[in-house]
Amino acid sequence: MAEAEQRFGEFVVVRRHGQDDHVAELVLDRPKAMNAVSTELARSLGAACAALGADRGVRVTVLTSTHARAFCVGADLKERNSLSDAELVRQRPTARAAYTGVLELPMPTIAAVHGYALGGGFELALACDLIVADSTAVVGLPEVSVGVIPGGGGTQLLPRRVGAARAAELVFTARRVAAAEAAALGLVDQLVDEGADRDEALALAGRIAAHSPVGLRAAKRALRLGHGLDLRAGLEVEDAAWRSVAFSGDRAEGVAAFNEKRKPQWPGE
């Protein structure tokens, strides 16, 4: 049961879950257009992510959809078709801010995917740390089929998940991948029964949120910044992240709780 709700514009909602509101649900709520990413939705998503990023009480964010048959079908091509070249250039920073807003959230993030997650929709899922998908999920980056390329991070995030050659095949063919194959290829991380993606993602978020918020953010920072570096450089990133938590209140509480055989009460600092 959600404990609090805040709307950002017409198409994005943030709900808080759990006894202490430590899990945030970031909801795409443009069902009449299958959550197609319009300028307004992108602007609202960027604003919601900025607010979440500044909220130290949020330990995990779950990205969900209110549409029964789609997570997000990507860019609003009807709107794009109405834009002049100059308007498209001006719109680009707003669109980028939506995708980077999700990508740069400092806490662990989970996408709950069902139905279509195509183009920019799949890129929003790829921007999350983990993807839980139900059996109806269909994912893909079909941008070359309409004369563009993935522009929400897809050309960089997909090869980090599945390797350069597999990503090239998926981008170049623009093919759609159904849930079972998506799980086999590593395009999604957990495959669940139809309709169970949101509940499973929120349950996973709850398990993660039980741990140190300082530790979670530092671990995410080390994982993200260290990826792609050589081992020696990666270990330096890890050491810097370790130093940021080693003398924290969370570390002191975690050790004390372990020794006293009790549940930690994380100060979050």
HELIX and SHEET records of a PDB file:
HELIX    1   1 PRO A   31  ALA A   33  5                                   3    
HELIX    2   2 THR A   39  GLY A   53  1                                  15    
HELIX    3   3 LEU A   77  SER A   82  1                                   6    
HELIX    4   4 ASP A   85  LEU A  103  1                                  19    
HELIX    5   5 GLY A  120  LEU A  126  1                                   7    
HELIX    6   6 GLU A  143  VAL A  146  5                                   4    
HELIX    7   7 GLY A  154  VAL A  162  1                                   9    
HELIX    8   8 ALA A  164  THR A  173  1                                  10    
HELIX    9   9 ALA A  179  LEU A  185  1                                   7    
HELIX   10  10 ASP A  197  ALA A  209  1                                  13    
HELIX   11  11 PRO A  213  GLY A  226  1                                  14    
HELIX   12  12 LEU A  231  ALA A  246  1                                  16    
HELIX   13  13 GLY A  249  ASN A  259  1                                  11    
SHEET    1   A 7 ALA A   4  PHE A   8  0                                        
SHEET    2   A 7 VAL A  12  HIS A  17 -1                                        
SHEET    3   A 7 VAL A  23  LEU A  28 -1                                        
SHEET    4   A 7 VAL A  60  SER A  65  1                                        
SHEET    5   A 7 THR A 109  VAL A 113  1                                        
SHEET    6   A 7 LEU A 130  ASP A 134  1                                        
SHEET    7   A 7 GLN A 190  VAL A 192  1                                        
SHEET    1   B 4 ALA A  70  CYS A  72  0                                        
SHEET    2   B 4 TYR A 116  LEU A 118  1                                        
SHEET    3   B 4 VAL A 138  GLY A 140  1                                        
SHEET    4   B 4 VAL A 177  ALA A 178 -1                                        
END                                                                             
